[in-house]
C-alpha cells in the first residue's frame, strides 16, 4: 500500500530533471531565467504557475493591458490577474485612491470605517437580490465568502445539503474544495478528504460537450442539454430514493444551490440560456436558497454588471470578489436581509475583512463600472474581439467553439469539428507559442483543450488586434506541425 501511495505522489510531482528542462526551454531573457530559477529554488513546487505554464513569465510591471517582464519583454495580458485587474494594471484612478487612503488609515481590524460602509450600501443597492432589502457580509477571499454563504444558508434553513454543478469552482480551502469539482485539485487533499460531506453534484448544461450525450440531428444543442438537466432534477427531487427530499413527508434536505452563472475555471463555458431560471424555479418550488458565485463572471465582465442578469432572475445570495478590491484582496456576500439578520454578534470575524485600502479602491471600481456607457464599451470591445476570433475560426479548423458574453470569452479546440474530439496537445502547443510571442492566458477546460481569455475590461482595440495576430500565427504553426506528424 505504501508503495502505491508513493507511486501516486511521484506521478503528481515534478522531478528535478523536468524542472530543469522547463527552465531550459522557457522563452525568457537572461534576467527572466535567473529570476525564474530563484523562484523555483525558493517557493513551493505546488505553485499554480507551474500548472498553467511550463514556467510563468516573471512580470515586473504592467500598463493597462500590457505586462512587462524583468527583461523588458511585453506580453498581451489576457489574464488580468484572473479577472482581478478588471480596469487594467496600474489604473491611475485606483492608484490615486489607494495612495490617498494610505495617508489616512490603512487597517482597522474587522470594524466599520466610512469606505466600508459606503461599499456595503452600494453593493446592497446594485445586487439582484430577492426581496426589498439586502445586507452585506465582508470577507477577504472568494473562498472565505463562499464558506460564509454556506454557513448562513445552513444556519437559517437547518438543512444539511448543498448542491453544486460538476466543473464549478468555488475555492480550494478544506471546506470549499468539496464544492470545486476539479479532479486535478482533489489528489492533493489525500489521505484526508475535503471536510464538507454534505455536498451533492449535478451535471452542468455544457452545450458543446453535453454530459448527456450529443443532441439528436436537427435538435438545438442548448435546448437539448437544458431539457435533460430538467429531467435529471425532476427524477432526483421526486424519487422516493432521493437524498434531496423525503417525498412522502414532503421534507427537503437541501439548504442551497451554490453555482457559477458561467463556469470560469472550467474553461469559460457559457451554459444553455435559462439555466439559472431553471434553478430559480426549483428553489421556489422546494424552498431552497439560490446562491450565485459571481467572483469571476460578475462586475461587468459579461457586459452586464452581474452575469445573473443574462437570465433575468433575482437570487437569495450573491458572492463577489476578485475585481471588487481593485487589486487588493476583498470579497463580500450580499444577501436577503433576513438571512444575514438571523445570527448574533460574533458569528463571523476575520482580521482583514473589509480592509480599508481594499474598500477605498473597491468603491472607485464600482463607481467606474456603473458609470454611464462603461458596460456598453465592454460589450463593444468584446464584440470586436469575438468577430476577430470568428474570422480566425473560419481559417483554423482547430477552433471548434467560441463562448462569449462581453469580455468573458472561452475558445474550445478540437481535432475535428464534426466529432468534437478535444485537441489537447494542440492547445498546449499553441499556449507555448503565444507565451514565446508575448501573450499570456489560461488553458483549461474539462478536457484541457479550452482557452480562457480574461483581458482587462479596458483592453484597447489595438491590443486586441495584436492578440489576434499572435493567435493566427500560433494556430497556423500548430496546424503545420500536425500535418507533419
VEXPARO-463024 format. One record per residue: y, z, x of N, C-alpha, C, O in turn; residue in three letters. Coordinates in steps of 0.001 Angstrom, whole numbers, plus 500000, padded with zeros to 6 digits. Example, Ala and Ser with C-alpha at 12.3 -4.5 7.8 and 13.67 -1.06 7.14 Angstrom:
BEGIN
494310507800513190495500507800512300496700507800513200496681508465514236ala497750507080512850498940507140513670500030507870512900501138508039513409ser
//
This chain:
BEGIN
498794500000500828500000500000500000501259500000500865502204499257500599unk501263500850501912502427500906502790502691499550503428503841499128503551unk501612498860503838501773497548504463502376496549503473503190495711503859unk501985496634502208502519495734501191504010495974500998504792495028500912unk504402497254500931505819497584500770506613497100501973507703496547501828unk506058497314503163506735496873504394506918495353504382507973494848504764unk505883494626503939505964493166503891507043492705502913507774491757503199unk507146493374501760508182493023500783509571493259501357510473492440501182unk509735494387502044511034494688502644511400493652503702512556493237503778unk510459493237504499510731492273505560511129490916504996511907490186505610unk510588490578503814510957489300503199512381489316502651512995488263502475unk512896490488502388514252490606501867515310490598502962516424490124502737unk514984491108504127515991491315505153516152490094506052515308489197506060unk517249490074506808517476489046507821516983489549509173517211490703509535unk516312488683509909515893489047511258517036488805512229518002488116511900unk516927489367513420517942489138514449518050487650514772519141487142515032unk516917486961514753516919485527515056517647484736513967518390483802514270unk517438485103512714518124484414511615519630484655511662520418483746511400unk520022485868511992521447486175512095522076485367513222523158484803513063unk521390485313514361521912484551515497522031483069515152522995482412515545unk521041482540514410521076481129514029522229480853513071522904479831513189unk522453481749512133523578481573511210524910481567511960525787480745511693unk525038482479512881526285482561513638526484481314514494527609480844514667unk525394480786515023525473479603515883525992478384515121526794477616515652unk525533478203513864525922477006513110527196477209512288527686476270511660unk527734478436512291528942478705511500530083477806511964530348477724513163unk530764477129511039531800476149511396533151476795511680534176476387511135unk533134477804512540534352478544512840534802478272514266534035477778515093unk536064478606514542536581478529515888536132479720516725535336480546516279unk536651479792517934536247480836518875536555482230518334535714483126518403unk537766482410517793538136483713517253537279484071516040536841485212515887unk537048483076515183536256483320513986534855483796514305534343484716513668unk534235483167515294532875483571515661532879484953516307531960485743516089unk533905485246517098533981486559517738534139487660516683533467488690516743unk535040487429515715535226488404514653533969488524513779533616489622513351unk533295487397513514532066487436512712531003488270513405530277489018512750unk530902488150514726529907488951515466530257490430515380529380491271515187unk531541490743515524531949492141515399531596492696514019531140493831513885unk531818491865512999531479492266511629529983492515511487529564493535510940unk529184491575511982527735491688511876527194492882512652526165493447512283unk527878493266513718527438494407514523527877495740513935527337496785514300unk528866495717513013529449496967512540529059497345511116528932498531510814unk528863496357510227528637496668508823527177496468508420526391495832509122unk526851497035507268525506496889506719525165495419506530526009494622506118unk523934495071506831523489493687506636523139493411505171522683492318504834unk523354494394504314523206494173502876524480493629502253524569493508501032unk525472493297503081526739492774502588526547491536501708525728490669502011unk527312491466500617527205490326499712527618489027500398527148487953500024unk528498489117501402528928487911502108527786487134502719527850485909502817unk526735487835503134525571487168503729524634486605502666523701485870502988unk524876486942501408524114486338500311524821485104499782524170484159499336unk526164485104499829526926483977499301527061482841500302527089481672499919unk527144483184501589527349482198502656526392482495503807525845483593503905unk526198481503504676525464481800505912526205482905506658525623483929507017unk527489482682506882528418483708507354529759483389506688530233482258506802unk530375484332506008531652484027505350532771483861506370532750484512507414unk533745483006506088534902482897506982535623484240507103535664485014506147unk536183484512508265536944485739508487538407485426508168539138484883508997unk538809485777506964540140485411506467541174486453506903540966487658506762unk542280485957507430543345486832507929544521486922506960545158487971506858unk544814485840506252545937485854505325545735484802504238544857483945504335unk546560484887503213546454483935502124547814483599501562548736484414501603unk547936482404501041549173481926500431548820481204499135548423480039499155unk548967481894498018548657481368496699547219480867496611546309481678496442unk546984479570496718545647479001496537544998478562497852544011477827497836unk545539479000498979545004478651500296544718479924501086545558480822501150unk543539480001501682543172481091502576543217480583504011542937479410504259unk543563481443504951543701481037506344542918482011507213543131483222507140unk542003481482508043541163482366508838541826482739510166542953482332510446unk541112483515510971541693484051512207541997482965513232542750483207514176unk541428481777513065541728480650513955542827479758513390543212478775514023unk543335480092512204544372479272511584543832478158510715544610477347510212unk542520478089510518541917477065509665542177477403508195542043478556507785unk542548476397507411542830476589505997541599476324505138540772475465505446unk541503477086504053540421476914503081541025476856501682541837477706501317unk540633475860500906540979475852499493540271477038498842539059477200498981unk541026477855498138540474479087497565540002478856496135540799478876495197unk538699478637495978538090478533494651537279479790494353536264479748493659unk537752480899494894537088482193494724538038483231494146537649484032493297unk539292483216494610540334484158494137539843485598494153540114486372493235unk539107485948495225538602487315495314537736487689494134537767488832493679unk536956486733493627536155486882492402537051487208491212536836488183490492unk538051486369491032538949486423489884539951487571489958540710487790489013unk539962488307491072540914489408491232542326488872491488543291489329490876unk542434487900492396543747487344492767544125486221491806544356485085492220unk544183486552490529544381485531489494545735484856489594545878483701489191unk546738485554490126548068484970490260548333484503491685549484484300492074unk547267484334492461547389483813493816547505484916494851547960486023494564unk547081484585496065547185485545497159548651485798497507549462484874497558unk548973487080497745550316487495498167551398487006497196552464486548497606unk551095487116495912552078486752494897553361487557495122553326488784495210unk554470486864495212555726487524495584556142488604494593556592489676494998unk555996488333493307556409489312492296555565490583492381556094491692492321unk554251490413492522553366491574492602553601492341493900553637493571493896unk553759491623495003554015492288496287555293493112496232555355494210496787unk556298492590495572557568493298495454557405494568494619557950495614494969unk556658494482493519556423495644492667555675496736493445556016497916493358unk554652496325494203553869497302494974554750497981496021554678499195496208unk555580497193496699556464497755497728557445498753497109557670499830497661unk558018498398495975558990499283495322558318500567494825558852501664494988unk557141500412494217556454501597493699556004502519494833556031503741494687unk555592501940495955555095502756497070556166503660497659555844504641498328unk557434503347497421558517504194497914558843505326496941559640506210497258unk558216505298495735558489506328494733557306507274494536557459508493494612unk556131506708494283554930507508494026553716506614494212553657505518493655unk552747507076494991551554506268495261550348506776494491549554505983493987unk550205508101494396548991508646493776549317509947493063550112510754493545unk548681510143491891548921511351491106547633511801490429547664512274489293unk546494511659491121545195512021490553544990511224489260545638510198489056unk544115511680488412543822511025487130544739511624486056544284512160485046unk546051511513486314547045512160485465548119511153485067548268510122485723unk548874511437483997549808510439483473551043510242484347551546511176484971unk551506509017484371552764508635485009553311507458484206552561506849483443unk554574507123484349555164506080483490554435504740483530554253504117482484unk554013504279484710553351502967484796552019502974484053551658501994483401unk551306504065484152550019504182483455550228504179481940549489503520481208unk551217504902481483551474504969480039551912503604479514551481503184478440unk552770502909480268553184501563479865551977500631479756551871499843478816unk551073500733480725549908499840480696549005500157479517548523499243478849unk548767501430479250547917501800478113548506501265476809547782500728475970unk549803501412476646550456500906475434550295499396475307550016498880474225unk550474498693476422550396497224476382548974496751476109548767495839475310unk547992497366476769546600496972476545546190497215475091545516496383474485unk546594498342474543546258498636473148546874497606472208546324497306471149unk548006497079472605548724496108471773548089494720471814548062494032470794unk547579494297472961547167492894473124545669492657473015545236491504473014unk544862493712472923543413493505472878542914493271471453543464493832470505unk541873492444471292541341492114469964540401493197469447539190492989469373unk540954494344469092540157495496468696540117495625467173541139495484466502unk538921495894466634538743496121465210539530497361464781539538498367465492unk540180497294463641540945498436463144542416498300463484542832497351464148unk543199499268463015544644499164463168545178499905464388546364499799464700unk544326500651465082544786501366466264543754501296467370542552501264467108unk544228501272468614543342501276469767543787502356470738544954502747470758unk542861502827471532543152503739472630542571503179473919541722502289473893unk543037503708475046542656503183476352542070504295477209542520505440477163unk541063503939477988540427504841478938540415504147480295539810503084480431unk541068504724481299541166504088482605540019504487483519539474505587483420unk539662503560484421538672503816485456539107503044486705540250502594486787unk538209502891487667538563502252488941537938500869489056538633499891489330unk536638500788488849535925499512488966535390499079487619535386499849486659unk534937497836487558534346497342486330533119498134485930532935498455484755unk532266498455486917531054499229486619531409500596486049530762501063485112unk532443501247486610532891502536486067533219502404484581532793503219483762unk533979501370484253534425501193482878533252500897481949533210501399480826unk532297500083482409531120499795481587530338501080481311529895501310480185unk530170501909482331529465503180482136530177504041481095529530504640480235unk531503504104481170532257504906480213532126504367478800532014505137477847unk532140503037478658531979502431477335530621502779476738530520503086475550unk529575502731477566528228503057477084528145504532476680527568504873475648unk528727505392477504528734506813477174529417507055475830528922507818475000unk530548506405475626531275506581474372530448506089473184530383506753472149unk529817504925473338529028504362472233527865505278471854527604505505470673unk527180505794472851526050506685472560526524508018472009525888508590471124unk527630508510472524528155509803472061528534509734470580528227510633469798unk529206508649470223529689508534468846528552508248467872528501508835466792unk527643507355468243526579506944467310525370507861467330524640507940466343unk525147508558468444523941509361468575522685508533468732521574509028468538unk522863507266469086521717506358469232521453506064470697522381506115471504unk520208505757471067519874505612472489520006504211473074520328504076474255unk519771503169472290519556501842472870520849501039473031521743501076472186unk520911500321474139521968499358474416521299498006474626520331497913475382unk521794496957473974521228495618474121522186494729474903523397494755474688unk521622493945475808522423493020476592521628491733476810520427491684476544unk522303490701477292521656489400477476521101489267478886521704489739479851unk519945488619478995519439488243480312520505487404481021521082486488480434unk520754487729482280521732486963483050523116487572483046523952487193483866unk523384488509482145524671489194482149524826490020483423523841490453484021unk526077490229483826526384491055484996527390492120484555528504491804484138unk526973493398484656527840494494484227528007495574485290528500496663484997unk527598495278486520527742496244487596526427496507488292525362496143487793unk526508497149489459525289497411490236525204498873490694524597499170491723unk525817499783489922525579501192490165524219501555489575523605500745488881unk523747502779489851522424503148489346522360503130487825521279502968487257unk523483503290487165523488503209485707523595501767485230522805501324484397unk524577501031485762524841499698485210523861498635485671523761497587485033unk523133498866486761522198497826487230521151497524486161520615496417486119unk520859498486485307519903498230484225520419497175483257519631496501482593unk521751497029483172522366496029482308522575494695483014522920493701482375unk522370494668484309522609493466485104521271492821485404520561493233486321unk520934491807484624519606491206484739519505490199485861519049489075485649unk519925490587487049519832489694488212518672490159489087518758491193489749unk517600489393489082516417489778489833516683489978491308515990490754491965unk517685489283491840517990489416493257518506490783493628518460491157494800unk519002491554492653519526492878492934518470493965492757518458494937493513unk517598493822491788516666494896491443515765495340492597515518496540492723unk515260494435493451514363494907494517514983495962495427514262496740496050unk516296495996495508516942496948496401517036498339495796517541499258496440unk516555498508494562516560499820493927515175500471493954515012501594493478unk514193499786494498512857500372494578512829501381495723513585501217496680unk511981502428495667510990502689494610511555503409493383510829503612492409unk512837503801493407513432504436492230514115503355491402515065502742491888unk513679503099490190514271502016489385515625502434488836515995503604488933unk516371501497488261517611501863487584517377503015486612516365503054485912unk518318503948486577518086505210485873518150505092484355517557505911483653unk518847504104483838519016503993482394517860503203481802517760501992481999unk516994503889481081515818503217480497516054502782479050515207502112478457unk517197503158478484517447502807477087518132501462476941519117501341476213unk517615500442477632518225499115477647517224498084477132516059498083477530unk517693497210476245516884496093475777517592494782476083518816494742476208unk516806493702476205517358492417476617517030491334475590516013491393474899unk517913490352475511517660489193474659518113487932475397518932488017476313unk517595486770475013517956485526475716519418485147475477519937485283474370unk520057484677476525521428484186476418521397482733475950520589481953476454unk522252482344475001522236480963474500522860479980475487524027479604475370unk522067479586476441522434478728477570522032477302477183520875476927477371unk522946476509476654522555475234476043521862474256476989520930473563476581unk522308474189478258521795473155479160520385473468479647519583472553479836unk520074474731479851518734475149480278518245476212479298518118477382479659unk517977475810478082517685476740476996516443477581477278515419477041477697unk516517478894477054515333479745477205514292479491476127513167479983476219unk514661478724475102513735478409474018513141477004474163512472476518473251unk513381476357475295512899475001475491513946473971475089514991474312474535unk513653472725475371514598471640475073514690471385473577513696471460472853unk515879471089473139516084470741471741515355469433471420515256468560472282unk514847469287470197514213468022469810515207466866469934516422467061469880unk514675465690470097515513464499470236516472464370469051516074464486467892unk517728464131469370518733463945468333519353465227467810520240465188466957unk518888466370468319519423467664467881520380468190468942520070468149470133unk521530468680468523522538469198469433522017470414470189521507471356469584unk522149470391471528521660471489472369522286472824471974521591473835471874unk523598472824471752524299474073471481523850474699470168523624475906470094unk523723473879469140523289474410467832521838474867467891521482475898467321unk521002474095468583519577474411468692519364475792469293518622476600468735unk520003476071470418519745477327471110520331478500470335519748479584470341unk521469478314469665522038479421468894521190479715467659521007480878467299unk520678478686467015519800478893465859518540479653466262518075480528465530unk517980479310467450516774480002467915517085481468468219516260482344467959unk518266481734468767518637483117469052518777483906467758518371485066467689unk519350483285466734519465483969465446518089484281464870517878485362464320unk517148483336464995515767483587464553515162484766465324514471485608464751unk515436484809466631514920485874467503515398487231467005514601488158466856unk516696487349466746517239488621466277516687488985464898516364490142464633unk516585487987464032516053488240462690514658488844462791514334489790462073unk513834488299463679512464488785463847512453490222464361511767491082463809unk513228490477465435513142491789466081513909492886465357513643494067465583unk514847492530464500515511493570463725514812493845462401515017494900461800unk513999492918461946513344493092460651511849493365460758511220493691459751unk511259493242461946509833493504462123509552495003462062510340495810462554unk508445495362461467508096496787461391507704497353462746507628498571462906unk507453496486463728507109496941465079508323496983465997508175497235467193unk509504496748465475510702496661466301511141498027466816511182498988466048unk511472498129468113512057499385468610513524499516468217514111500591468336unk514118498404467744515543498422467424515836499130466090516893499737465918unk514883499041465153515083499647463837513760500195463312512687499672463611unk513866501253462525512737501710461725512992501103460343513762501636459545unk512322499973460083512671499147458936512480499880457610513334499797456727unk511371500592457467511071501248456191512156502255455804512537502352454637unk512649503004456799513676504012456522515082503487456759516059504202456533unk515193502242457213516489501618457498517297502438458513518483502704458316unk516628502829459596517267503575460667517425502660461882516443502106462376unk518638502506462353518903501662463522518976502526464771519628503570464776unk518306502087465830518281502830467093519241502276468129519339502820469229unk519951501202467802520826500532468772522244501058468622522820501025467535unk522801501543469727524185502012469722525156500849469839526164500799469134unk524846499896470748525823498833471006525182497628471657524167497743472343unk525781496474471436525612495305472284526661495410473390527828495687473113unk526257495194474626527193495080475752526999493696476347525969493420476961unk527985492826476166527787491422476535529028490837477206530153491284476983unk528785489826478030529861488978478523530093487857477506529126487321476963unk531341487491477237531569486365476332531083485055476930530551484205476215unk531260484884478233530672483806479036529943484496480194530372485557480646unk528852483906480672528129484544481781528724484113483120528672482937483479unk529280485057483844530057484747485035529210484693486305529037483619486881unk528682485826486749527919485823487994526628485023487873526014484683488884unk526217484724486661525023483900486449525314482417486588524401481600486464unk526567482046486843526839480631487054528020480074486286528168478855486197unk528873480935485723529971480466484883529440479566483774529794478392483660unk528582480165482971527908479462481878528594479809480558528766480983480231unk528978478796479814529605478998478509528523478850477433527852477820477375unk528349479861476587527286479805475577527646478878474431528747478330474363unk526709478723473557526966477948472340528111478569471555528176479793471433unk529021477750471019530080478289470163529472479065469001528503478616468388unk530035480217468701529506481052467631528631482186468114528154482980467303unk528404482286469432527560483350469996528098484737469639527359485579469129unk529372484970469904529938486281469597530055486513468094529962487648467627unk530259485437467342530280485581465876528921486069465370528851486907464471unk527848485540465952526504485973465572526325487462465867525822488211465029unk526741487888467067526598489301467417527461490182466513527043491271466120unk528672489706466183529544490474465294528884490662463922528955491741463334unk528238489596463419527558489705462117526437490743462177526268491541461256unk525677490721463264524584491681463422525126493101463512524565494025462923unk526220493268464253526827494591464384527286495118463025527062496281462690unk527927494253462256528410494665460941527239494979459997527315495906459190unk526173494208460108525025494394459211524270495684459502523826496372458583unk524124496014460800523284497148461180524076498349461709523484499321462178unk525399498287461637526199499426462078526189499638463576526195500775464047unk526173498547464328526129498592465789527520498291466340528294497574465707unk527839498827467498529116498534468148529002497281469004527961497013469604unk530085496521469050530151495347469912531111495643471063532315495803470867unk530539495711472274531318495955473492531316494667474303530256494189474708unk532490494107474539532587492843475261533169493101476657534230493706476806unk532454492632477651532840492767479056533660491537479444533116490459479687unk534972491723479497535897490629479831536379490739481286537462490259481620unk535579491365482137536007491651483509536311490380484290537291490333485033unk535481489347484134535760488084484827536376487032483918537287486317484333unk535903486927482710536342485830481837537686486101481188538331485174480698unk538120487360481174539341487703480483540598487546481309540566487026482424unk541713488004480747543026487970481384543451486551481763543906486300482879unk543294485641480820543853484304480954542980483257481593543322482075481552unk541857483641482186541074482651482931540553481531482047540437480396482509unk540240481810480810539680480782479929540754479959479222540438479112478386unk542015480204479553543094479531478847543588480310477648544609479968477051unk542856481367477293543298482334476298543351483685476995542695483884478018unk544120484604476455544237485894477124542877486556477259542565487137478298unk542061486468476201540699487008476220539726485912475807539978485184474847unk538612485792476533537615484774476200537039484999474812536594484052474163unk537044486247474350536586486577472999537308485755471938536746485460470883unk538544485391472219539349484655471239538753483293470899539041482744469836unk537925482740471786537327481429471501536424481479470275536250480470469591unk535845482657469990535027482796468785535795483465467649535257483641466556unk537046483837467899537909484339466841537447485623466196537537485769464976unk536945486573466999536467487827466420537205489020467029537863488898468062unk537085490166466375537513491436466938536284492167467457535159491908467030unk536526493097468399535424493856468986535709495345468809536815495739468439unk534689496167469082534869497619468995535379498190470313536174499130470326unk534921497623471406535415498000472726535516496754473594534709495832473480unk536515496744474456536683495663475422536839496296476804537595497252476977unk536117495753477785536181496257479152536888495228480020536548494045479986unk537866495670480796538612494753481659538785495362483045538827496583483202unk538883494494484044539100494942485429539524493725486239540267492884485734unk539070493614487476539345492519488408540825492146488454541579492795489179unk541272491142487723542666490691487797543655491739487295544855491633487550unk543160492743486588544046493701485925544981494410486893546145494633486560unk544508494771488082545313495548489015546093494734490015546664495296490949unk546135493424489850546903492590490764546420492657492202547201492442493129unk545135492954492397544566493049493740544220494470494140543550494680495151unk544668495457493359544346496862493619543320497302492571543465496960491398unk542274498064492973541213498420492027541723499157490797542405500177490898unk541375498618489632541768499206488361540890498628487264540615497429487253unk540455499462486356539706498977485190540076499819483985540676500887484110unk539707499316482812540041500027481580539057499671480478538533498559480419unk538823500632479617538128500410478346539194500502477264539931501485477194unk539272499486476428540169499518475273539268499523474036538406498658473883unk539476500504473157538529500682472060539230501122470791540387501544470803unk538496501013469699538966501587468444539366503041468678538664503776469372unk540460503443468117540985504782468374539973505875468045539842506844468794unk539246505725466916538319506790466516537213507010467535536687508117467644unk536850505966468287535777506103469268536211506949470456535443507774470950unk537442506743470914537909507471472086538596508784471715539060509510472594unk538664509093470420539156510387469980538002511351469680538230512509469330unk536771510869469820535615511655469390535197512727470384534495513668470015unk535619512601471650535216513613472632536417514451473051537567514105472782unk536119515557473715537165516520474039537669516397475463537156515588476236unk538689517207475827539270517158477167538234517390478265537358518248478152unk538362516604479326537453516728480457536172515933480327535291516046481179unk536043515127479277534820514337479087534670513271480159533560512819480436unk535773512870480760535722511868481823536818512161482833537892512644482474unk536542511868484100537519512078485167537109511262486382535921511131486675unk538091510712487087537836510021488347539118510078489167540193509769488652unk539023510462490416540208510721491234541190509559491252542401509779491206unk540695508326491317541569507167491473541839506424490167542484505375490182unk541364506942489049541581506243487774543067506106487465543839507048487641unk543453504934487006544845504718486629545802504932487783546909505439487601unk545363504537488990546187504696490188547595504138489972547767503114489311unk548596504812490530549984504446490273550300503028490746550870502239489992unk549932502696491993550214501353492510549505500290491683550081499246491376unk548247500561491322547474499589490551548102499342489184548181498201488729unk548546500407488535549158500240487208550496499511487296550821498692486435unk551267499810488334552543499105488503552307497616488704552961496783488077unk551353497285489595551019495876489817550447495256488549550762494116488210unk549599496018487848548972495510486635549952495236485522549773494292484752unk550973496040485427551990495773484407552709494460484672553072493745483738unk552914494146485943553511492846486267552527491719485937552940490671485440unk551235491919486205550225490914485857550256490630484366550289489470483955unk550246491674483554550259491487482099551546490813481632551527490002480706unk552660491150482272553929490513481922553876489010482171554336488219481349unk553306488622483321553221487192483658552250486478482724552562485408482201unk551071487069482513550050486407481692550509486193480255550127485211479619unk551320487100479746551765486991478351553139486347478214553689486290477114unk553694485865479317554992485196479248554850483833478575553789483217478682unk555871483344477892555791482064477165555378480907478077555968480698479137unk554366480167477653553950478968478359552964479173479478552402478197479975unk552723480431479908551832480613481064550422480126480768549852479376481560unk549851480538479644548477480135479323548387478636479041547350478025479297unk549450478041478520549469476587478362549339475910479723548662474890479853unk549993476486480743549890475946482094548487476078482648548002475178483335unk547818477209482354546431477397482783545546476314482179544729475711482874unk545712476073480891544922475042480211545187473666480800544258472888481013unk546449473366481063546798472063481631546168471870483007545599470814483285unk546264472873483861545675472762485195544159472700485123543521471977485889unk543582473467484191542130473417484027541660472052483569540665471534484075unk542373471460482608542019470117482134542114469090483272541276468198483396unk543137469239484082543323468318485214542143468423486181541629467412486660unk541720469657486460540592469877487364539315469296486753538561468603487436unk539073469574485477537844469114484828537817467589484718536758466985484887unk538948466962484441538994465488484413538565464916485761537830463930485815unk539022465532486842538623465076488171537146465283488421536495464437489034unk536603466406487951535175466665488123534327465692487305533262465265487750unk534800465345486118534053464378485294534052463004485951533070462268485851unk535138462658486618535165461391487349534148461427488487533461460438488740unk534051462565489171533031462701490211531628462614489604530728462012490190unk531453463211488441530147463190487780529700461763487471528508461460487522unk530652460890487152530310459503486848529779458761488073529095457745487945unk530099459277489260529664458615490503528594459394491260527926458845492137unk528431460669490924527461461518491626526472462106490628526783463095489965unk525285461513490507524311461963489505523779463371489740523085463917488883unk524096463970490894523704465358491112524394466307490136523879467388489851unk525545465911489631526278466771488691525695466570487296525933465554486643unk524923467568486855524267467446485562525130467898484403525144467268483345unk525857469003484605526668469553483511527906470223484078527888470747485191unk528972470201483309530214470888483654530584471774482471530796471282481363unk530660473079482710531114474029481693532553474399482011532864474693483165unk533425474395481041534821474718481337535573475192480112535454474633479022unk536345476233480324537380476685479400538548477113480282538397478030481090unk539687476483480151540799476818481023540412476588482474539930475512482830unk540621477598483314540197477503484721538990478413484939538877479085485964unk538110478417483970536787479038484059535811477864484099535509477271483064unk535313477526485302534600476258485488533269476471486202533218477068487278unk532207475983485600530887476003486216530320474598486316530491473789485405unk529645474306487424529021472995487631527532473218487878527152474060488691unk526694472465487179525238472559487377524731471313488089525005470189487670unk523979471530489181523439470421489977521965470215489643521182471163489588unk521609468948489420520231468612489056519742467422489876520530466579490303unk518440467371490085517840466231490774517776465007489875517826463868490340unk517663465270488568517553464186487599518262464613486321517967465677485778unk519186463803485837519955464196484668519132464201483388519511464847482412unk518015463491483380517161463475482198516270464715482158516191465392481132unk515595465016483279514689466172483299515439467487483514514935468556483170unk516639467407484083517469468575484392516815469491485427517062470697485440unk515991468921486281515364469721487342516444470245488286517246469461488792unk516480471561488532517534472131489373517515471566490800516462471433491423unk518710471240491292518866470725492663519302471884493559520488472045493846unk518342472681493992518635473915494714519045473633496158520077474120496620unk518234472847496869518538472551498275519848471790498398520631472022499320unk520077470880497461521310470096497493522538470992497291523575470791497924unk522407471977496407523525472896496170523856473685497430525027473874497759unk522834474140498126523049474875499375523695473981500418524612474404501122unk523222472752500520523778471793501486525255471540501203526078471541502119unk525588471323499933526966470994499571527895472179499833529013471988500312unk527449473399499527528276474562499819528578474653501316529716474916501704unk527566474436502152527792474484503604528799473427504042529672473689504870unk528668472232503478529600471157503835531028471500503413531982471222504140unk531164472104502236532501472449501746533145473521502622534339473449502914unk532367474509503039532903475529503935533330474887505254534380475222505803unk532513473965505756532841473284507012534157472504506879534961472461507810unk534361471886505700535583471100505480536785471964505101537922471494505119unk536528473228504757537637474106504421537795474369502936538849474097502362unk536737474905502305536813475286500892535751476335500617534618476208501081unk536107477375499862535137478429499542535023478599498032536012478523497302unk533788478831497584533486479126496191532119479773496172531470479884497211unk531670480206494992530368480856494891529311479885494379529558479083493478unk528126479980494978526949479283494450526056480315493785525754481353494375unk525633480034492557524792480984491842523941480276490814523431479183491061unk523788480898489667523007480289488599521605480848488492521076481431489438unk521010480660487325519645481117487083518678480524488106517709481171488505unk518951479287488527518055478579489450518727478305490798518264477464491569unk519818479018491073520567478879492343521104477459492529521152476944493646unk521499476847491443521948475445491514523286475234490812523616474112490427unk524059476311490645525353476181489979526479476609490915526303477472491775unk527643475981490723528851476360491448529805477039490463530088476505489391unk530297478224490840531331478901490071532679478619490732532900479011491878unk533558477959490037534880477621490581535902478579489973536172478537488772unk536464479442490818537324480535490351538633480529491144538932481516491816unk539413479466491090540677479464491830541691480377491156541470480814490026unk542800480673491829543885481361491130544323480562489905544236479334489896unk544785481251488888545279480569487696546527479751488004546930478894487218unk547129480022489149548355479332489574548061478170490532548980477653491167unk546812477761490644546456476700491584547313475451491331547545475058490188unk547775474844492423548615473647492326547757472402492142546609472369492587unk548298471388491497547548470150491308547230469489492641546188468849492783unk548114469640493615547840469069494942546633469743495579545874469099496303unk546449471036495316545281471744495845544025471347495086542947471258495674unk544154471109493788543013470604493017542575469244493574541381468996493740unk543529468377493857543194467070494439542468467237495772541510466522496065unk542932468181496563542284468459497852540851468931497647539947468521498376unk540645469797496649539296470281496345538386469150495885537232469065496307unk538902468285495021538092467167494524537696466225495653536589465687495656unk538598466023496613538274465173497761537162465769498604536271465051499058unk537209467080498817536153467745499590534829467659498852533798467371499460unk534847467905497546533621467785496750533066466362496831531863466180497013unk533913465375496700533479463978496722532719463668498009531632463091497974unk533295464052499134532650463771500426531357464561500582530374464045501115unk531350465807500122530158466639500269529009466128499396527861466098499838unk529315465724498155528277465178497285527730463869497852526520463641497840unk528616463017498344528171461747498918527255461979500103526246461294500264unk527612462948500930526791463238502107525432463801501697524408463467502293unk525431464651500681524167465209500199523262464112499650522055464124499892unk523832463175498919523035462096498342522489461176499427521379460659499304unk523261460972500487522770460187501623521595460892502282520582460267502598unk521736462196502487520661462969503120519391462930502273518286462836502807unk519553463004500947518396462981500056517670461653500150516440461619500191unk518426460548500185517782459224500278517006459051501577516032458300501625unk517428459736502620516751459614503912515403460333503911514511460000504691unk515264461324503025514057462126503024512899461418502324511801461968502238unk
//
